[in-house]
């Protein structure tokens, strides 16, 4: 017998059919009791799997009641069919907005992006992945076109011990490179989906296209295929943010914890968080307080780590294909893969920013023997803008937003502009040590690290265009990394080689040679 308040099909007037899927269909309907227009989603389970999928969607929707997520109202069963009732979003979807072929203003795009980020961030705080973020699943409602993330058919809840979902899902244009390369879906794959969605909002086309799904996937996978630049009618920070979300290497792609702190987004997400806090449930209140207090919104086990961060052992080989720059902020730097027989990897500065030091993986460890790293600084500007810094830093040093090589006792820096070497310790009488050569953009710089097991015999030596420099350092820590720094947009650093060599190439008796204790 039906309970007094239990919904049935008779509780609704069907206004029109909205669409069909492999498992059923969806309808615009009106609740006969309240007069409210709703979406009625019909599941027609054909087997146990589709039955479980329907109940999984219901379970997820019950957990995710949040402002920028399509509101779940109720569900019921009638006969063999399962029905899910959700809010009706009267302004359609972002896909409908894109089809209007109207250019958006920067502030409109930031508003939509910020609301999507809040919705996805809340999902991730509950360890839920949407897995199919695209314009048609970003619904809009109300006079201000507020965002509602919808369609949770293929969403999933990650097991706390599981880092990814290995089912190939999603629409061809919106599938992330890591899904295509290794069938791995991580939280960073959602950032890719947001990036593709906002790129399409700004340019009115997806970033990667092709004549077939396979063509599209090949273009998404290929490092040599990049999206057409976003029109310059949009602000540079907005374009840089979208580009940072579309980095193909998921370990270098900007994470959600950084996205929420970008100017233009930060103010908007904080404003929404403050407005929602009073009526939020317990889970949402924790999430919103993280936003308001500038804390990471994802726990550490959900933050993507670059493969180079793992500690090496002395007998581990140094693999050229794993040499990479450890970028803290993808809005400031971009890594580009090297050219065969030319260089391994390149760091490109995307905007003017000082005191941003970038380390290089892998680390060099005690017992490695002699390791030589060859690099080259370049600059697209016609004049010498300087800011060529290279150095070595203790691998245990936690890099901050503002740091220069040699700033403290954890590192050594070598400045190309004046040739000075810096190792700033309280016991060091000299901060800037003269004696080494200046070096220019285009010069070949070599750092040779003799990393013996005994600390007192370890030595760091610099070379410029094959010439050994007189100032060297002894007594290096057990684990060190190469580090570099530039300052201006379109300046870059190329790693030419990074390898172990059989014997040191240093000469002991060069003029004015001086070894400084680390």
C-alpha positions in Angstrom: 0.0 0.0 0.0 1.3 3.5 -0.9 2.4 5.6 2.1 0.6 9.0 2.4 3.6 11.1 1.2 5.3 8.6 -1.1 5.7 9.7 -4.7 4.3 7.8 -7.6 3.9 8.6 -11.3 0.5 9.9 -10.5 2.1 12.5 -8.4 3.3 14.2 -11.6 2.0 15.7 -14.8 4.4 15.0 -17.6 4.9 18.2 -19.6 7.3 16.9 -22.3 10.0 14.3 -22.9 13.5 15.8 -22.8 15.7 13.0 -23.9 16.6 9.4 -24.0 19.5 7.3 -22.9 20.5 3.7 -23.0 18.9 3.1 -19.6 15.7 5.2 -19.9 14.7 8.8 -20.4 14.1 12.1 -18.8 11.0 14.3 -18.6 10.0 17.8 -17.6 7.2 17.3 -15.2 5.0 19.2 -12.7 4.4 18.0 -9.1 0.6 17.9 -8.8 0.7 18.8 -5.1 3.2 21.7 -5.1 3.0 22.9 -8.7 6.8 22.8 -8.8 8.4 22.0 -12.2 11.0 19.2 -11.8 13.0 16.8 -13.9 11.8 13.2 -13.7 14.5 10.7 -14.7 13.4 7.2 -15.5 15.7 4.2 -15.2 14.7 0.9 -16.9 17.1 -1.6 -15.4 17.7 -4.5 -17.8 20.1 -6.4 -15.6 21.7 -6.3 -12.1 24.4 -3.9 -13.2 22.1 -1.2 -14.5 19.9 -1.7 -11.3 23.0 -1.1 -9.1 24.0 1.9 -11.2 20.7 3.5 -10.6 20.9 3.0 -6.9 24.5 4.3 -7.0 23.4 7.5 -8.6 20.7 7.9 -5.9 23.3 7.3 -3.2 25.6 9.9 -4.6 22.9 12.5 -5.1 21.7 12.1 -1.5 25.2 12.9 -0.3 25.9 15.9 -2.4 23.3 18.5 -1.5 25.1 21.7 -2.3 24.3 25.1 -3.9 26.1 24.5 -7.2 25.1 20.9 -7.7 21.7 19.9 -9.3 19.3 19.5 -6.3 18.1 16.0 -5.6 14.5 16.0 -4.5 13.4 12.3 -4.1 13.3 8.9 -5.8 10.7 6.1 -6.0 10.1 2.8 -7.7 7.1 1.9 -9.8 6.9 -1.5 -11.3 10.4 -2.5 -12.6 11.4 1.2 -13.1 13.3 3.6 -10.9 12.6 7.3 -11.0 14.8 10.1 -9.7 13.3 13.6 -9.1 15.7 16.6 -9.4 15.3 20.4 -9.7 14.5 21.9 -13.1 17.1 24.3 -14.4 15.1 26.8 -16.5 18.1 28.4 -18.4 19.3 25.2 -20.0 22.9 24.3 -20.0 26.3 25.8 -20.8 26.1 24.0 -24.1 22.9 25.9 -24.9 24.7 29.2 -24.0 27.7 28.3 -26.2 25.3 27.6 -29.2 24.1 31.2 -29.0 27.6 32.1 -30.4 27.9 35.2 -28.2 31.2 36.3 -26.8 31.3 36.4 -23.0 32.9 39.0 -20.9 35.8 38.1 -18.6 33.8 38.7 -15.4 31.0 36.3 -16.7 33.5 33.6 -17.4 35.1 34.0 -14.0 31.7 33.8 -12.3 30.8 30.5 -14.1 34.2 29.1 -13.5 34.2 29.9 -9.8 30.8 28.2 -9.3 31.9 25.1 -11.2 35.1 25.0 -9.1 33.1 25.2 -5.9 30.8 22.4 -7.0 33.6 20.1 -8.1 35.6 21.0 -5.0 32.8 19.9 -2.7 32.4 16.7 -4.6 36.1 16.0 -4.3 36.0 16.8 -0.5 33.6 13.8 -0.3 35.9 11.7 -2.5 33.3 11.8 -5.3 34.4 12.1 -9.0 31.9 13.4 -11.6 33.9 11.9 -14.5 32.0 13.6 -17.3 32.4 17.3 -16.9 31.4 19.1 -20.1 29.1 22.0 -21.2 26.0 19.9 -21.5 26.3 18.8 -17.9 26.7 22.3 -16.5 23.1 23.4 -16.0 22.0 27.0 -15.5 19.1 28.4 -13.5 17.6 31.7 -12.3 18.0 35.3 -13.5 21.8 35.2 -12.9 22.4 31.9 -14.7 23.6 30.2 -11.6 25.6 26.9 -12.1 24.2 23.5 -11.3 26.5 20.5 -12.0 24.2 17.7 -13.3 24.1 14.2 -14.7 25.8 11.8 -12.2 25.2 8.6 -14.2 28.8 7.7 -14.5 30.0 9.3 -11.3 31.8 7.2 -8.7 33.0 7.3 -5.1 36.7 6.6 -4.7 37.7 4.1 -2.2 40.1 5.8 0.4 42.9 3.4 -0.7 42.3 3.9 -4.4 43.9 6.8 -6.4 42.1 6.4 -9.7 39.2 4.9 -11.5 40.3 2.8 -14.5 37.1 2.7 -16.5 37.2 4.5 -19.9 34.3 6.9 -19.6 33.3 10.4 -20.8 32.7 12.1 -24.1 35.6 12.0 -26.7 36.3 15.8 -26.7 36.4 15.9 -22.9 38.5 12.9 -22.0 41.7 13.7 -20.2 45.2 12.7 -21.6 45.9 10.4 -18.7 42.7 8.5 -19.3 43.7 7.9 -22.8 47.4 7.1 -22.0 47.0 4.8 -19.0 43.3 4.4 -18.4 43.8 6.3 -15.1 41.1 8.8 -13.9 42.4 11.0 -11.1 41.1 14.0 -9.4 43.3 16.1 -11.7 41.2 14.7 -14.6 38.3 16.8 -13.4 40.5 19.9 -13.7 41.0 19.0 -17.3 37.2 18.7 -17.8 36.7 22.2 -16.3 39.4 23.6 -18.5 37.9 22.1 -21.7 34.5 23.4 -20.7 35.6 27.0 -20.0 37.9 27.0 -23.1 34.8 26.1 -25.2 32.8 28.8 -23.5 35.4 31.4 -24.5 36.2 30.2 -28.0 32.8 28.5 -28.9 34.6 25.3 -29.9 36.4 22.4 -28.0 40.2 22.7 -27.7 40.7 19.4 -29.6 38.7 18.2 -32.6 39.0 15.5 -35.3 37.1 13.6 -37.9 36.6 10.7 -35.6 36.8 9.9 -31.9 40.2 8.3 -32.5 41.5 11.5 -34.3 40.3 13.5 -31.3 42.0 11.2 -28.8 45.2 11.2 -30.8 45.2 15.0 -30.7 44.5 15.1 -26.9 47.4 12.6 -26.3 49.9 14.3 -28.5 52.3 16.8 -26.8 52.8 18.5 -30.2 49.1 19.4 -30.6 48.0 22.4 -28.5 44.7 24.3 -28.5 44.3 27.4 -30.6 45.1 30.4 -28.4 42.1 31.9 -26.6 41.1 35.3 -28.1 42.7 38.3 -26.5 39.4 39.9 -25.8 39.6 38.0 -22.5 42.1 39.0 -19.7 45.5 37.5 -19.6 45.0 36.0 -16.1 41.8 34.3 -17.3 43.5 32.8 -20.4 46.5 31.7 -18.3 44.2 30.0 -15.8 42.4 28.0 -18.5 45.8 27.1 -20.1 47.0 25.9 -16.7 44.0 23.5 -16.5 44.8 22.2 -20.0 48.4 21.1 -19.3 48.6 17.5 -20.7 50.9 16.2 -18.0 48.5 15.7 -15.0 51.4 16.1 -12.5 52.0 19.6 -13.8 48.4 20.6 -14.2 47.2 23.2 -11.7 45.4 21.5 -8.8 42.1 22.6 -7.2 43.9 23.8 -4.1 45.7 26.4 -6.2 42.7 27.2 -8.5 40.6 28.5 -5.5 43.4 30.9 -4.6 43.8 32.6 -7.9 42.8 36.3 -8.0 39.5 36.6 -9.8 38.4 33.2 -8.5 39.4 33.6 -4.9 37.2 36.6 -4.2 34.2 34.9 -5.8 34.5 31.5 -4.1 35.0 33.3 -0.7 31.9 35.4 -1.3 29.8 32.4 -2.1 31.3 30.4 0.9 30.3 33.2 3.3 26.8 33.3 2.0 26.3 29.6 2.2 27.9 28.9 5.5 24.8 29.6 7.7 22.6 27.0 6.0 25.2 24.4 5.1 25.2 20.8 6.3 28.1 19.5 8.4 30.2 18.3 5.4 29.6 21.5 3.4 30.4 23.6 6.5 33.9 22.0 6.8 34.5 22.5 3.1 33.3 26.2 3.2 35.4 27.0 6.2 38.5 25.7 4.4 37.7 28.2 1.6 37.2 31.1 4.0 40.4 30.3 5.9 42.6 29.9 2.8 43.2 26.3 3.7 43.6 23.4 1.3 40.2 22.1 0.3 41.5 18.6 -0.5 43.3 16.4 2.0 47.0 15.5 1.1 46.1 12.0 -0.2 44.1 13.6 -3.0 46.9 16.0 -4.2 48.6 14.9 -7.3 52.4 14.4 -6.8 54.9 14.5 -9.6 56.8 11.2 -10.1 60.1 12.9 -9.7 59.3 13.6 -6.0 60.1 10.0 -4.9 63.5 9.6 -3.2 66.1 8.0 -5.4 68.7 5.4 -4.2 72.3 5.7 -5.2 72.2 2.7 -7.4 69.1 3.9 -9.3 69.8 5.0 -12.8 69.1 8.6 -13.9 66.6 8.2 -16.7 66.6 11.1 -19.2 62.9 10.8 -19.9 62.1 11.4 -16.2 64.0 14.6 -15.9 61.5 17.4 -15.2 61.0 20.8 -13.7 59.0 20.7 -10.4 56.7 23.6 -11.0 54.8 25.0 -8.1 52.6 27.4 -10.0 51.5 26.4 -13.6 50.3 30.0 -14.1 53.9 31.3 -14.0 55.8 28.4 -15.6 55.1 25.8 -18.3 57.2 22.7 -19.0 57.8 21.7 -22.6 59.1 18.3 -23.7 62.5 18.4 -25.3 63.5 17.9 -28.9 65.4 14.7 -29.8 69.2 15.1 -29.7 68.8 18.8 -28.7 67.5 19.0 -25.1 65.6 16.9 -22.6 63.1 19.4 -21.3 62.4 23.2 -21.2 61.0 25.6 -18.6 59.2 28.6 -20.0 58.2 31.6 -17.9 54.6 32.7 -18.8 54.5 36.0 -16.9 56.8 38.4 -15.1 57.4 37.2 -11.6 60.5 37.5 -9.4 61.9 35.2 -6.7 60.3 32.1 -8.2 62.9 29.3 -7.9 62.1 26.0 -9.7 63.8 22.7 -8.8 64.7 19.9 -11.2 63.9 16.2 -10.7 65.5 13.7 -10.0 67.5 14.5 -7.0 71.2 13.6 -6.8 72.0 11.4 -3.7 74.9 10.3 -1.7 76.8 7.5 -3.5 75.7 8.5 -7.0 79.3 9.3 -8.0 79.9 12.0 -10.5 76.7 13.6 -12.0 76.9 16.2 -14.8 73.9 18.5 -15.6 74.2 20.6 -18.7 71.8 23.5 -19.3 71.2 26.6 -21.3 69.3 29.9 -20.6 67.4 31.5 -23.4 65.3 34.7 -23.8 63.1 35.8 -26.7 63.6 39.5 -25.9 66.1 41.4 -28.2 68.0 42.8 -25.2 69.7 41.2 -22.3 67.2 41.1 -19.4 69.4 39.2 -17.1 68.0 37.0 -14.3 70.0 33.9 -15.0 70.4 31.9 -11.8 71.4 28.3 -11.4 72.2 26.5 -8.2 72.0 23.4 -6.0 69.6 23.1 -3.1 69.2 20.6 -0.2 66.4 18.2 -1.4 64.8 18.4 2.0 64.3 22.1 1.7 60.6 22.9 1.3 60.3 25.4 -1.6 58.3 28.6 -1.0 56.7 31.1 -3.4 59.6 33.5 -2.9 63.1 32.1 -2.8 66.3 32.6 -4.7 69.3 30.2 -5.0 71.8 30.9 -2.2 69.2 32.7 -0.1 70.2 30.7 3.0 72.4 27.8 4.1 70.2 25.2 2.3 71.3 26.3 -1.2 74.0 27.7 -3.5 73.3 30.1 -6.3 75.4 31.2 -9.3 74.3 34.5 -11.0 74.9 34.9 -14.7 74.7 38.7 -14.8 77.7 39.4 -12.6 79.3 35.9 -12.1 78.8 36.1 -8.3 78.2 32.9 -6.2 75.8 33.2 -3.3 75.6 31.0 -0.1 74.1 33.1 2.6 74.8 31.6 6.0 75.3 33.3 9.4 78.8 32.0 9.6 79.6 33.1 6.0 81.4 36.5 6.1 80.7 37.1 2.3 77.2 36.9 0.9 78.2 37.4 -2.7 81.5 35.6 -3.7 83.2 36.9 -6.8 85.6 35.0 -9.1 83.4 33.0 -11.5 82.7 34.2 -15.0 79.5 35.9 -16.2 77.4 33.8 -18.5 74.8 34.9 -21.2 71.7 33.5 -22.7 72.8 30.9 -25.1 75.9 29.9 -23.1 76.3 26.3 -22.1 76.4 25.9 -18.3 77.5 22.6 -16.6 77.1 21.7 -12.9 79.3 18.7 -12.0 78.5 17.2 -8.7 80.9 14.6 -7.3 78.4 12.9 -4.9 80.6 10.5 -2.9 79.4 8.6 0.1 81.6 10.7 2.4 80.2 14.2 2.8 83.6 15.9 3.3 84.7 14.7 -0.2 81.6 15.8 -2.1 82.1 18.7 -4.5 80.1 21.0 -6.7 81.9 22.6 -9.7 80.6 25.0 -12.3 81.6 25.2 -16.0 80.8 27.9 -18.6 81.2 27.0 -22.2 83.6 24.2 -21.2 85.7 26.3 -18.9 85.9 25.3 -15.3 85.1 28.1 -12.8 87.4 28.8 -9.8 84.7 29.0 -7.1 83.4 25.5 -6.0 81.7 24.1 -3.0 82.5 21.1 -0.8 80.6 19.1 1.9 77.2 18.9 0.1 74.2 17.4 1.9 73.2 13.8 1.3 70.4 14.7 -1.2 70.4 17.7 -3.5 68.6 19.1 -6.5 69.5 21.4 -9.3 67.5 24.7 -9.2 67.0 27.6 -11.6 65.4 31.0 -11.6 64.3 33.5 -14.2 62.1 36.6 -13.9 60.4 37.8 -17.2 57.9 36.4 -19.6 59.3 34.3 -22.4 62.6 33.7 -20.6 63.4 29.9 -20.5 65.8 27.3 -19.3 66.7 24.1 -21.2 68.1 21.0 -19.6 70.5 19.6 -22.3 71.6 16.5 -20.4 71.4 15.0 -16.9 73.7 12.0 -16.5 76.1 10.0 -14.4 79.7 10.0 -15.8 82.5 7.6 -15.0 85.0 10.1 -13.7 85.2 13.8 -12.7 86.4 16.2 -15.4 87.6 18.9 -12.9 91.2 20.2 -12.9 92.8 20.7 -9.5 95.2 23.5 -10.2 93.3 26.3 -12.1 94.2 29.9 -11.2 92.6 31.4 -8.1 90.7 28.2 -7.3 88.8 28.4 -4.1 86.6 25.7 -2.4 83.9 26.9 0.0 82.5 24.7 2.7 78.7 24.2 2.4 
